Each structure stands twice: as structure tokens, then as C-alpha cells.
Amino acid sequence: MNQSVTFNVNGIKCGGCETTINKALQVLGGVVSVQASSQEKTVSVQFDTSLTSAEAIRDAIVTAGYPVQDHG
């Protein structure tokens, strides 16, 4: 089953940051789509809950070097 989650990530400052986050998340199994926005300072992810979790996605964003404020 697919689910969507949006994280607030204030460290996204440019298109390069968006690309880094997209690449970091696309290697996770179960990620269907990623939309990182430097303008909105958010990362929205659609994922398959049987293959990954919001926590794993959050951890991948943090590992890529971008602190996550919260998600909803």
C-alpha cells in the first residue's frame, strides 16, 4: 500500500540540495516518488509501506546531511 509523507527540511537551499536528496531516497526500496523543494523547504515522498517506512526515509534524509524538523 502506498503512503505519502512530507518532511520539513530547512537545509534545502538550492537545486543541488534537491538533487542530493532525490538521489539519496531513490536508492531506498519502496520509494515511488520524491519531490524536494528548496522554495518550500520540504521533501514529499510517496512510498510503499510494505517495503520501507517514513522513519527510514527520514533517516536517509538526515544521513544525506539535511536535518528534518518534523513530518506529517
QUIBEL-V655026 format. One record per run of one state. SS is the DSSP state (A for helix, B for strand, O for the rest). FROM is the first residue (numbers start at 1). TO is the last residue. Records with the same first field share a line. If there is no record, write none. Layout:
# QUIBEL-V655026
SS->FROM-TO + FROM-TO
This chain:
# QUIBEL-V655026
O->1-1 + 9-14 + 27-30 + 38-41 + 49-53 + 64-70 + 72-72
B->2-8 + 31-37 + 42-48 + 71-71
A->15-26 + 54-63
